[in-house]
Amino acid sequence: MILIFGVILVALVFEYVNGFNDTANSIATVVATKVLSPTQAVIMAAVCNLVGALAGTAVASTIGQGLVDVAYVSSATILCGLVGAVMWNLTTWSFGLPSSSSHALIGGVVGSTLAAAHGDWTVVKFTHVTTVPALLDPVTQTVLESASVQKGGLLYKVVLPMFTSPICGLVLGFVCMGLLYYFLRHWRPLWVNRIFGKLQLVSSAVMGFSHGLNDAQKTMGIITLSLMAATKAGAFEALPDSLTFLRTPEAQPGEQLEIAIWIKVVCALTMAAGTMAGGWRIIKTLGHKMVRLQPVHGFAAETAAAMIIQVASRWGMPLSTTHVISSAIMGVGAAKRFTAVKWFIVERMVWAWILTIPVTATLGYTFVRLCRTVGWLP
Protein backbone atom coordinates (compact mmCIF):
# COMPACT_ATOMS: atom_id res chain seq x y z
CA MET A 1 0.00 0.00 0.00
CA ILE A 2 2.84 2.39 0.79
CA LEU A 3 4.29 1.85 -2.68
CA ILE A 4 0.90 2.50 -4.32
CA PHE A 5 0.43 5.74 -2.44
CA GLY A 6 4.02 6.60 -3.34
CA VAL A 7 3.18 6.17 -7.02
CA ILE A 8 0.14 8.44 -6.69
CA LEU A 9 2.24 11.03 -4.87
CA VAL A 10 4.98 11.00 -7.52
CA ALA A 11 2.32 11.13 -10.26
CA LEU A 12 0.92 14.27 -8.66
CA VAL A 13 4.44 15.69 -8.40
CA PHE A 14 4.73 15.07 -12.13
CA GLU A 15 1.41 16.84 -12.65
CA TYR A 16 2.67 19.74 -10.54
CA VAL A 17 5.85 19.96 -12.63
CA ASN A 18 3.68 19.57 -15.73
CA GLY A 19 2.06 22.82 -14.65
CA PHE A 20 5.47 24.48 -15.00
CA ASN A 21 5.53 23.48 -18.64
CA ASP A 22 2.35 22.50 -20.41
CA THR A 23 -0.29 24.58 -18.63
CA ALA A 24 2.03 27.56 -18.86
CA ASN A 25 2.13 26.92 -22.61
CA SER A 26 -1.64 27.11 -22.82
CA ILE A 27 -1.81 30.54 -21.16
CA ALA A 28 1.49 32.01 -22.34
CA THR A 29 0.00 34.10 -25.12
CA VAL A 30 -2.83 35.65 -23.11
CA VAL A 31 -0.34 36.70 -20.42
CA ALA A 32 2.28 37.92 -22.89
CA THR A 33 -0.26 40.15 -24.65
CA LYS A 34 -1.34 41.56 -21.24
CA VAL A 35 -4.97 40.62 -21.82
CA LEU A 36 -4.90 38.85 -18.44
CA SER A 37 -2.55 38.99 -15.49
CA PRO A 38 -0.70 35.76 -14.62
CA THR A 39 -3.00 35.18 -11.65
CA GLN A 40 -6.15 35.72 -13.69
CA ALA A 41 -4.82 33.46 -16.45
CA VAL A 42 -3.98 30.66 -14.01
CA ILE A 43 -7.46 30.80 -12.47
CA MET A 44 -9.05 30.68 -15.91
CA ALA A 45 -6.74 27.84 -16.97
CA ALA A 46 -7.59 25.87 -13.82
CA VAL A 47 -11.32 26.11 -14.46
CA CYS A 48 -11.05 25.33 -18.18
CA ASN A 49 -8.62 22.48 -17.54
CA LEU A 50 -11.01 20.94 -15.07
CA VAL A 51 -13.94 21.19 -17.48
CA GLY A 52 -11.82 19.75 -20.29
CA ALA A 53 -10.58 16.91 -18.10
CA LEU A 54 -14.14 15.92 -17.31
CA ALA A 55 -15.14 15.95 -20.99
CA GLY A 56 -13.61 12.65 -22.10
CA THR A 57 -11.24 9.75 -21.41
CA ALA A 58 -9.87 8.85 -24.85
CA VAL A 59 -6.33 10.11 -24.14
CA ALA A 60 -6.27 8.57 -20.66
CA SER A 61 -7.24 5.23 -22.24
CA THR A 62 -4.30 5.44 -24.63
CA ILE A 63 -1.88 6.17 -21.77
CA GLY A 64 -3.45 3.60 -19.45
CA GLN A 65 -3.68 0.60 -21.77
CA GLY A 66 -2.72 1.49 -25.33
CA LEU A 67 1.08 1.77 -25.29
CA VAL A 68 2.50 -1.11 -23.24
CA ASP A 69 1.43 -4.58 -22.12
CA VAL A 70 -0.17 -3.97 -18.73
CA ALA A 71 0.82 -7.48 -17.59
CA TYR A 72 4.35 -6.14 -17.06
CA VAL A 73 3.23 -2.96 -15.33
CA SER A 74 3.51 -2.67 -11.57
CA SER A 75 3.54 0.20 -9.11
CA ALA A 76 7.32 0.03 -9.02
CA THR A 77 7.77 0.28 -12.80
CA ILE A 78 5.34 3.19 -12.98
CA LEU A 79 7.22 4.91 -10.17
CA CYS A 80 10.55 4.52 -12.02
CA GLY A 81 9.04 5.93 -15.22
CA LEU A 82 7.53 8.88 -13.38
CA VAL A 83 10.80 9.73 -11.65
CA GLY A 84 12.58 9.82 -15.02
CA ALA A 85 9.88 12.08 -16.47
CA VAL A 86 9.99 14.47 -13.50
CA MET A 87 13.78 14.72 -13.67
CA TRP A 88 13.67 15.60 -17.38
CA ASN A 89 10.89 18.15 -16.89
CA LEU A 90 12.78 19.87 -14.09
CA THR A 91 15.94 19.95 -16.20
CA THR A 92 14.27 21.56 -19.21
CA TRP A 93 12.26 23.91 -16.98
CA SER A 94 15.48 25.14 -15.34
CA PHE A 95 16.63 26.27 -18.80
CA GLY A 96 13.25 27.83 -19.59
CA LEU A 97 12.64 25.36 -22.42
CA PRO A 98 9.03 24.31 -23.05
CA SER A 99 9.65 20.58 -23.45
CA SER A 100 6.86 18.03 -23.72
CA SER A 101 5.66 16.63 -20.41
CA SER A 102 3.46 14.27 -22.43
CA HIS A 103 6.36 12.66 -24.21
CA ALA A 104 8.43 12.63 -21.02
CA LEU A 105 5.71 10.61 -19.32
CA ILE A 106 5.30 8.25 -22.27
CA GLY A 107 9.04 7.71 -22.63
CA GLY A 108 9.51 7.04 -18.92
CA VAL A 109 6.71 4.47 -18.74
CA VAL A 110 7.76 2.71 -21.96
CA GLY A 111 11.38 2.51 -20.79
CA SER A 112 10.53 1.20 -17.32
CA THR A 113 8.08 -1.39 -18.69
CA LEU A 114 10.69 -2.57 -21.18
CA ALA A 115 13.17 -3.06 -18.34
CA ALA A 116 10.53 -4.89 -16.27
CA ALA A 117 10.12 -7.30 -19.20
CA HIS A 118 13.91 -7.88 -19.30
CA GLY A 119 14.30 -6.10 -22.62
CA ASP A 120 11.50 -7.94 -24.40
CA TRP A 121 10.39 -5.38 -27.02
CA THR A 122 7.10 -7.18 -27.62
CA VAL A 123 5.71 -5.52 -24.47
CA VAL A 124 5.79 -2.18 -26.29
CA LYS A 125 2.69 -1.77 -28.48
CA PHE A 126 4.28 -0.15 -31.52
CA THR A 127 1.25 -0.74 -33.72
CA HIS A 128 -2.19 -2.02 -32.86
CA VAL A 129 -4.87 -2.36 -35.54
CA THR A 130 -8.41 -3.33 -34.55
CA THR A 131 -11.23 -4.07 -36.98
CA VAL A 132 -14.62 -2.95 -35.69
CA PRO A 133 -17.41 -4.94 -37.35
CA ALA A 134 -20.42 -3.28 -38.90
CA LEU A 135 -23.35 -2.54 -36.60
CA LEU A 136 -26.58 -4.10 -37.90
CA ASP A 137 -30.18 -3.42 -37.00
CA PRO A 138 -31.34 -6.57 -35.15
CA VAL A 139 -34.72 -6.57 -36.90
CA THR A 140 -34.13 -5.43 -40.47
CA GLN A 141 -30.43 -6.39 -40.61
CA THR A 142 -29.68 -3.05 -42.28
CA VAL A 143 -26.27 -1.49 -41.67
CA LEU A 144 -26.46 1.18 -38.98
CA GLU A 145 -22.72 1.79 -38.83
CA SER A 146 -20.13 0.67 -41.34
CA ALA A 147 -17.17 -1.48 -40.40
CA SER A 148 -14.04 0.47 -39.55
CA VAL A 149 -10.38 -0.02 -38.77
CA GLN A 150 -8.95 1.60 -35.63
CA LYS A 151 -5.20 2.13 -35.50
CA GLY A 152 -3.43 2.47 -32.16
CA GLY A 153 -0.11 1.91 -30.48
CA LEU A 154 3.02 4.00 -30.09
CA LEU A 155 3.47 4.64 -33.82
CA TYR A 156 -0.02 5.93 -34.59
CA LYS A 157 -0.84 7.58 -31.27
CA VAL A 158 2.52 9.14 -30.36
CA VAL A 159 5.30 9.06 -32.96
CA LEU A 160 3.38 10.22 -36.04
CA PRO A 161 1.52 12.99 -34.15
CA MET A 162 4.84 14.06 -32.62
CA PHE A 163 6.11 14.96 -36.08
CA THR A 164 2.91 16.04 -37.79
CA SER A 165 1.39 18.20 -35.04
CA PRO A 166 4.16 20.86 -35.04
CA ILE A 167 3.93 21.07 -38.83
CA CYS A 168 0.16 21.47 -38.61
CA GLY A 169 0.57 24.09 -35.88
CA LEU A 170 3.09 26.04 -37.92
CA VAL A 171 1.00 25.96 -41.10
CA LEU A 172 -2.33 26.65 -39.43
CA GLY A 173 -0.88 29.47 -37.33
CA PHE A 174 0.62 31.03 -40.46
CA VAL A 175 -2.66 30.71 -42.39
CA CYS A 176 -4.81 32.08 -39.56
CA MET A 177 -2.53 35.07 -39.10
CA GLY A 178 -2.28 35.65 -42.84
CA LEU A 179 -6.07 35.73 -43.16
CA LEU A 180 -6.36 38.14 -40.26
CA TYR A 181 -3.75 40.44 -41.82
CA TYR A 182 -5.77 40.46 -45.04
CA PHE A 183 -9.19 41.13 -43.48
CA LEU A 184 -7.90 43.65 -40.95
CA ARG A 185 -5.58 45.55 -43.26
CA HIS A 186 -7.76 48.70 -43.16
CA TRP A 187 -8.47 48.60 -39.42
CA ARG A 188 -6.88 51.02 -37.01
CA PRO A 189 -4.39 49.32 -34.61
CA LEU A 190 -6.30 50.68 -31.62
CA TRP A 191 -9.50 48.87 -32.63
CA VAL A 192 -7.62 45.68 -33.51
CA ASN A 193 -6.09 45.56 -30.03
CA ARG A 194 -9.38 46.35 -28.30
CA ILE A 195 -11.48 43.80 -30.17
CA PHE A 196 -8.94 40.99 -30.19
CA GLY A 197 -8.13 41.64 -26.55
CA LYS A 198 -11.72 40.53 -25.88
CA LEU A 199 -11.65 37.72 -28.43
CA GLN A 200 -8.45 36.37 -26.95
CA LEU A 201 -10.31 35.72 -23.71
CA VAL A 202 -12.44 33.27 -25.68
CA SER A 203 -9.56 31.67 -27.58
CA SER A 204 -7.48 31.25 -24.41
CA ALA A 205 -10.44 29.66 -22.61
CA VAL A 206 -10.89 27.22 -25.50
CA MET A 207 -7.16 26.54 -25.40
CA GLY A 208 -7.38 25.79 -21.68
CA PHE A 209 -10.32 23.45 -22.28
CA SER A 210 -8.39 21.70 -25.07
CA HIS A 211 -5.39 21.34 -22.78
CA GLY A 212 -7.53 19.70 -20.11
CA LEU A 213 -9.11 17.41 -22.69
CA ASN A 214 -5.66 16.16 -23.71
CA ASP A 215 -2.80 16.89 -21.31
CA ALA A 216 -4.62 16.75 -17.99
CA GLN A 217 -5.75 13.21 -18.82
CA LYS A 218 -2.22 11.79 -19.03
CA THR A 219 -1.48 11.69 -15.33
CA MET A 220 -5.03 10.51 -14.76
CA GLY A 221 -4.26 7.58 -17.04
CA ILE A 222 -1.06 6.80 -15.11
CA ILE A 223 -2.80 6.87 -11.72
CA THR A 224 -5.61 4.70 -13.07
CA LEU A 225 -3.04 2.30 -14.56
CA SER A 226 -1.28 1.96 -11.20
CA LEU A 227 -4.59 1.33 -9.40
CA MET A 228 -5.56 -1.29 -12.01
CA ALA A 229 -2.21 -3.05 -11.52
CA ALA A 230 -2.63 -3.01 -7.74
CA THR A 231 -6.22 -4.26 -7.98
CA LYS A 232 -5.17 -7.10 -10.28
CA ALA A 233 -2.34 -8.03 -7.88
CA GLY A 234 -4.81 -8.25 -4.99
CA ALA A 235 -3.34 -5.34 -3.04
CA PHE A 236 -6.80 -3.96 -2.25
CA GLU A 237 -8.44 -7.17 -1.02
CA ALA A 238 -8.55 -6.18 2.67
CA LEU A 239 -9.29 -2.48 2.26
CA PRO A 240 -11.55 -0.76 4.78
CA ASP A 241 -14.77 0.67 3.43
CA SER A 242 -13.32 4.19 3.43
CA LEU A 243 -10.69 3.19 0.82
CA THR A 244 -12.73 0.97 -1.50
CA PHE A 245 -12.71 3.79 -4.08
CA LEU A 246 -9.13 2.75 -4.87
CA ARG A 247 -10.26 -0.53 -6.45
CA THR A 248 -10.04 -0.12 -10.23
CA PRO A 249 -10.80 -3.12 -12.47
CA GLU A 250 -9.24 -3.38 -15.91
CA ALA A 251 -11.23 -2.15 -18.88
CA GLN A 252 -12.40 -4.74 -21.35
CA PRO A 253 -10.62 -4.86 -24.75
CA GLY A 254 -11.87 -2.05 -26.96
CA GLU A 255 -13.39 -0.14 -24.05
CA GLN A 256 -12.17 3.20 -22.74
CA LEU A 257 -11.07 3.60 -19.15
CA GLU A 258 -13.65 4.86 -16.67
CA ILE A 259 -11.77 7.39 -14.59
CA ALA A 260 -13.01 8.34 -11.13
CA ILE A 261 -14.03 11.95 -10.57
CA TRP A 262 -11.65 12.33 -7.63
CA ILE A 263 -8.68 11.51 -9.88
CA LYS A 264 -9.74 14.12 -12.43
CA VAL A 265 -10.29 16.87 -9.87
CA VAL A 266 -7.06 16.24 -7.95
CA CYS A 267 -4.95 16.16 -11.13
CA ALA A 268 -6.49 19.33 -12.55
CA LEU A 269 -6.02 21.27 -9.30
CA THR A 270 -2.44 20.02 -8.89
CA MET A 271 -1.57 21.15 -12.41
CA ALA A 272 -2.99 24.63 -11.72
CA ALA A 273 -0.90 24.90 -8.56
CA GLY A 274 2.23 24.06 -10.54
CA THR A 275 1.47 26.75 -13.08
CA MET A 276 1.09 29.33 -10.34
CA ALA A 277 4.40 28.29 -8.78
CA GLY A 278 6.72 28.14 -11.78
CA GLY A 279 5.04 28.76 -15.10
CA TRP A 280 6.48 32.21 -15.69
CA ARG A 281 9.78 30.88 -17.12
CA ILE A 282 7.95 29.14 -19.95
CA ILE A 283 5.59 32.06 -20.47
CA LYS A 284 8.61 34.34 -21.00
CA THR A 285 10.14 31.99 -23.57
CA LEU A 286 6.96 31.54 -25.61
CA GLY A 287 5.40 34.97 -25.18
CA HIS A 288 8.39 37.29 -25.06
CA LYS A 289 11.65 35.73 -26.19
CA MET A 290 10.52 33.73 -29.24
CA VAL A 291 8.06 36.23 -30.77
CA ARG A 292 6.67 39.56 -29.58
CA LEU A 293 2.92 39.08 -29.40
CA GLN A 294 -0.10 41.36 -29.53
CA PRO A 295 -3.70 40.24 -28.86
CA VAL A 296 -4.42 39.48 -32.52
CA HIS A 297 -1.34 37.25 -32.68
CA GLY A 298 -2.32 35.48 -29.47
CA PHE A 299 -5.83 34.90 -30.81
CA ALA A 300 -4.50 33.36 -34.04
CA ALA A 301 -1.99 31.11 -32.26
CA GLU A 302 -4.46 29.90 -29.63
CA THR A 303 -7.21 29.27 -32.18
CA ALA A 304 -4.89 27.25 -34.42
CA ALA A 305 -3.47 25.23 -31.52
CA ALA A 306 -6.87 24.55 -29.93
CA MET A 307 -8.28 23.22 -33.21
CA ILE A 308 -5.43 20.73 -33.57
CA ILE A 309 -5.56 19.59 -29.93
CA GLN A 310 -9.33 19.11 -30.05
CA VAL A 311 -9.11 16.83 -33.09
CA ALA A 312 -6.24 14.80 -31.59
CA SER A 313 -8.05 14.44 -28.25
CA ARG A 314 -11.14 12.98 -29.93
CA TRP A 315 -8.88 10.39 -31.58
CA GLY A 316 -7.20 9.51 -28.28
CA MET A 317 -3.81 10.93 -29.27
CA PRO A 318 -1.73 12.14 -26.28
CA LEU A 319 -0.54 15.21 -28.14
CA SER A 320 2.10 17.61 -26.89
CA THR A 321 0.50 20.96 -26.10
CA THR A 322 4.04 22.32 -26.02
CA HIS A 323 4.73 21.34 -29.61
CA VAL A 324 1.41 22.60 -30.92
CA ILE A 325 1.22 26.02 -29.27
CA SER A 326 4.93 26.67 -29.80
CA SER A 327 4.75 25.87 -33.51
CA ALA A 328 1.54 27.89 -33.86
CA ILE A 329 3.32 30.90 -32.35
CA MET A 330 6.17 30.35 -34.80
CA GLY A 331 3.69 30.32 -37.69
CA VAL A 332 2.03 33.51 -36.45
CA GLY A 333 5.41 35.20 -36.10
CA ALA A 334 6.53 34.06 -39.55
CA ALA A 335 3.33 35.51 -41.05
CA LYS A 336 4.29 38.85 -39.53
CA ARG A 337 7.77 38.56 -41.01
CA PHE A 338 10.20 35.69 -41.14
CA THR A 339 12.79 37.50 -39.01
CA ALA A 340 10.20 38.16 -36.29
CA VAL A 341 10.85 34.64 -34.98
CA LYS A 342 14.06 34.20 -33.01
CA TRP A 343 15.05 30.96 -34.63
CA PHE A 344 18.00 30.24 -32.33
CA ILE A 345 15.53 29.81 -29.47
CA VAL A 346 13.38 27.60 -31.70
CA GLU A 347 16.44 25.42 -32.38
CA ARG A 348 17.00 24.87 -28.64
CA MET A 349 13.34 23.94 -28.21
CA VAL A 350 13.42 21.47 -31.10
CA TRP A 351 16.43 19.68 -29.63
CA ALA A 352 14.57 19.36 -26.33
CA TRP A 353 11.59 17.89 -28.20
CA ILE A 354 13.74 15.36 -30.09
CA LEU A 355 15.59 14.18 -26.98
CA THR A 356 12.60 13.90 -24.63
CA ILE A 357 11.38 10.36 -25.38
CA PRO A 358 14.85 8.74 -25.77
CA VAL A 359 16.18 10.38 -22.59
CA THR A 360 13.17 9.62 -20.39
CA ALA A 361 12.90 6.08 -21.75
CA THR A 362 16.57 5.55 -20.87
CA LEU A 363 16.02 6.99 -17.39
CA GLY A 364 12.97 4.80 -16.75
CA TYR A 365 14.85 1.72 -18.01
CA THR A 366 17.90 2.56 -15.90
CA PHE A 367 15.94 3.11 -12.69
CA VAL A 368 14.21 -0.28 -13.00
CA ARG A 369 17.55 -1.98 -13.60
CA LEU A 370 19.04 -0.23 -10.56
CA CYS A 371 16.08 -1.27 -8.39
CA ARG A 372 16.54 -4.86 -9.55
CA THR A 373 20.28 -4.72 -8.84
CA VAL A 374 19.78 -3.63 -5.22
CA GLY A 375 17.01 -6.18 -4.72
CA TRP A 376 13.99 -3.86 -4.67
CA LEU A 377 12.51 -5.55 -7.74
CA PRO A 378 12.51 -9.21 -8.79
PyMOL commands that set and color helices and strands:
alter all, ss='L'
color gray80, all
select helices_A, chain A and resi 2-32+38-53+58-65+70-72+75-94+101-116+121-123+153-183+189-214+216-232+241-246+261-278+280-289+295-314+321-336+338-340+343-373
alter helices_A, ss='H'
color red, helices_A
select strands_A, chain A and resi 128-132+135-136+143-145+148-152
alter strands_A, ss='S'
color yellow, strands_A
deselect
rebuild
show_as cartoon
